[in-house]
């Protein structure tokens, strides 16, 4: 019986991100994090933490076949509101606008304010999506501009998958 291990190793080498690309993504992510933390601090909205999610967090990001962009997802958790009733939370539009203001000069392209995240596009074939969460009673809520604050546990999903 023929071994397919060498064939798989070759295939995986062709589709996975190189260490150089991963380093570039981390550098971009860290720059965005610094922009957001600085903006939040300057505007008295300082409580936050970040958590990678999606394919990059699970080490499953692949090079797109047709040259399309790939992305990384970096969840922003607003910790100042964890002990606040939902009625006291800022609006989803407001928190998205905070992130847009924080990253608007990060790249030459304007950030995209999507329904569930703010997207920062880079000219190197990738973008960084920043969804915004508030976590209370163990359940994170995602800022969705059309549906409001909805339960969404991307962090829990990554932990479940990695386990």
FENJOCOR-V271082 format. One record per residue. N is the residue number from 0. RES is the residue in one small letter. SS is DSSP state (@ for helix, = for strand, . for the rest). NEAR is the number of other C-alpha atoms within 8 Angstrom. D_CENTER is the distance of its C-alpha to the mean C-alpha in Angstrom with 1 decimal. Layout:
n: (N N)
res: (RES RES)
ss: (SS SS)
near: (NEAR NEAR)
d_center: (D_CENTER D_CENTER)
//
This chain:
n: (0 1 2 3 4 5 6 7 8 9 10 11 12 13 14 15 16 17 18 19 20 21 22 23 24 25 26 27 28 29 30 31 32 33 34 35 36 37 38 39 40 41 42 43 44 45 46 47 48 49 50 51 52 53 54 55 56 57 58 59 60 61 62 63 64 65 66 67 68 69 70 71 72 73 74 75 76 77 78 79 80 81 82 83 84 85 86 87 88 89 90 91 92 93 94 95 96 97 98 99 100 101 102 103 104 105 106 107 108 109 110 111 112 113 114 115 116 117 118 119 120 121 122 123 124 125 126 127 128 129 130 131 132 133 134 135 136 137 138 139 140 141 142 143 144 145 146 147 148 149 150 151 152 153 154 155 156 157 158 159 160 161 162)
res: (x x x x x x x x x x x x x x x x x x x x x x x x x x x x x x x x x x x x x x x x x x x x x x x x x x x x x x x x x x x x x x x x x x x x x x x x x x x x x x x x x x x x x x x x x x x x x x x x x x x x x x x x x x x x x x x x x x x x x x x x x x x x x x x x x x x x x x x x x x x x x x x x x x x x x x x x x x x x x x x x x x x)
ss: (. . . . @ @ @ @ @ @ @ @ @ @ @ = . . @ @ @ @ @ @ @ @ @ @ @ @ @ @ @ @ @ @ @ @ @ @ @ @ . . . . . = = = = = = @ @ @ @ . . . . = . . . . . . . = = = = = = = = = @ @ @ . . . . @ @ @ . . . @ @ @ @ @ @ @ @ @ @ @ @ . . . . . . . . = = . . . . = = = = = . . . = = = = = . = = = = = . . = = = = = = . . . = = = = . . @ @ @ @ @ @ @ @ @ .)
near: (2 3 5 6 6 7 7 8 8 8 8 8 7 6 9 10 9 6 6 6 8 9 8 8 9 8 8 9 10 8 8 10 9 8 11 11 10 9 11 13 9 8 7 6 8 10 8 10 8 9 9 11 14 10 10 11 9 11 6 8 10 8 8 9 5 4 6 7 8 11 8 14 13 13 12 12 12 13 10 9 10 9 6 7 7 5 4 6 8 6 8 11 8 8 11 13 9 10 10 12 8 12 12 9 7 8 9 5 7 9 11 8 10 8 7 10 13 14 12 14 11 9 5 4 9 11 12 13 12 11 13 14 12 12 13 9 4 5 9 11 13 13 17 12 10 5 6 9 9 9 8 8 9 8 9 7 8 12 8 7 7 6 4)
d_center: (43.7 41.4 38.3 35.0 33.1 33.7 32.7 29.4 28.8 29.5 27.2 24.3 24.9 24.7 21.4 19.2 17.4 19.8 19.3 19.6 16.6 14.5 15.9 15.0 11.3 11.5 13.6 11.5 8.4 11.3 12.9 10.2 10.1 13.9 14.1 12.4 14.5 17.5 17.3 17.0 19.8 21.9 21.7 22.6 19.3 18.6 17.4 13.8 11.8 8.4 7.6 6.0 6.2 7.7 10.2 9.4 9.6 12.7 14.1 14.8 13.2 16.4 17.9 18.5 22.2 22.9 21.1 18.2 14.8 12.3 8.5 5.8 2.4 2.2 4.4 7.3 10.6 13.7 16.4 19.3 19.6 19.7 23.5 23.8 25.1 22.8 25.4 24.6 20.9 19.9 19.4 16.2 17.3 17.9 14.5 12.9 15.8 15.2 11.8 13.6 16.5 14.7 13.3 16.1 17.9 15.3 16.4 19.4 17.6 16.9 13.4 13.3 13.2 12.6 13.6 10.5 7.9 8.7 8.6 9.9 12.3 14.1 17.6 17.2 16.1 12.3 9.6 6.1 4.4 4.0 5.7 8.6 10.8 14.3 15.8 19.5 22.1 19.6 17.8 14.4 14.6 11.9 12.9 14.2 16.3 19.0 19.2 18.6 17.0 16.7 16.5 13.4 13.0 10.0 10.8 14.4 14.0 12.6 15.5 17.9 17.3 17.6 20.7)
//
